[in-house]
Amino acid sequence: MTSEIQENTTETPLLPHPDSQQYAFFFDVDGTLAEIRDEPDAVSIPFEVRQHLQALFTASSGALALISGRPVEQLDQLLAPLILPAAGVHGAEMRDGEGQFHRVTLPAQMAKDVEETLAAAMEKLPGTLLEVKGMAFALHYRQAMLHQQHVLELAESVVAKYPELVLQPGKCVIEIKPRGKDKGAAIYDFMQQPPFAGRLPVFVGDDLTDEKGFEVVNALKGISVKVGEGSSLAKYRVRHVRDVYQWLATLQRHTTSSSLTYTKESHS
């Protein structure tokens, strides 16, 4: 399994159209199915994109799941009226392919103490935002880049006190989440259960949090696609969220042709 993230700029044509009955599809949300916004609550997914996801979900006999740092409840709100299999909070929450819900929880006192510590410290850093996810915490600094180092040091101090927790850096955010839960583990878990089992995985993501997912998909001989710039383990790349939209439309039409161009990633 590749362990080093590298950059490559070799141009290759679009991947062959993945057969909806042979592949399992996994999508990150923010930065992949939705444009990133300054405020998490301002994010939306266009109606036609939700239609394309519904069509692909049906064509793949339900082998399509969302893999996100957001709680599953928020994913349901963004995709409404769709209710899809989903791993939320990097896999700490999961609604499996049969609709069963699984959730990791923190001890109540620990969760309370961590939230109070973070809230008090973030209040002193104007422009930052604390997002509480129950068993995880997101420290946003997109609108206060000058506080990036302070936010990192704060998160590190919390993790040092509670070994059950780990850091997950992202785009202008640092998350604190339960140890052992990440997007790669979530995809692997889905691939062990129907209707995902026995297929090849496809995962599209854009962030550092998605690299664990790319690693697992690569190991399973699947298709990994990064959205945007930056070093990545993904084997292919599109440049923009709108390219993902175009690809989804192509998948819905069940054709093998598209005007998209991917960037093939090569690794030593």
Phi, psi and omega in degrees: 000134180291137182242349184254131178275126182228165179253143176211151184231024181286124182277136173222161179291174177302144173301149170304147181298118181293126178297126187293344178262353180250345184243153171249135188250132179230135182228130163291168182250288183295123181087357180233300175264349181217143175294142178288136178239163180298323179250128180306326182288346182273357183285143176213160177241123184303150182304315183294330177291320176297324176297316180296320178296319178299317180296318180290323176300316180292315182295331181267011181058034176091006182272061178216131182219152172268139180232104193218161170278346179285153171297152181301324179302318178292323178298319178297322179293320181290327184263356186314137008270009181292142170235103186251157167306142186203144168248115179254162180050047177059030177100355177290337171240141178211130167253112189282182184294344178258007177086005178280139185256135179231139182215134171274137178238154174262152172307137187305316182292321177298312181300319180295315181295317180296315180299316180295319178298313182293318181298317181295320182285319182291332178299334180273001181241085185305136179095345177275163183220129175261123177249118182264125184245018181090283179260004181213165184220132178249126181254100184270139177221023181304325181261014179209061185299335179296342181262009184306312183292322178296320180295318178298315180296323177297312181298319179297323180293325179290315181295325178296330181277331183236095183295347176288348183249154177224163177269148172225098178292148176216195179284105179059030178208146171237125181254147174246121187219167179297140179298142176089357179249121176207174186291329176295315178297323179295315178297317179301317179298316178300321185290350178269357188231155176290150000270014185278328186300141178085000179254174172260135183276145170240127179228129178243124181207172187229350196240171174303327181294342182270350185297323176298324177294316178300320182298314180294316180298318178299318180296331180269011177064033180264200183245118179247130185229123176263139176259121176099186184275173174107156180296147185198155171278348183299146182277338181225165184213141164241160189271329190223160174302322181296334174292325175296318178301316181294320179296318178299319178297321178295317178299321180297325181281353179056046176248167179253006182245146177196157180269001181291150171238133177256161172252118181282133178263128175247146185229145177274000000 
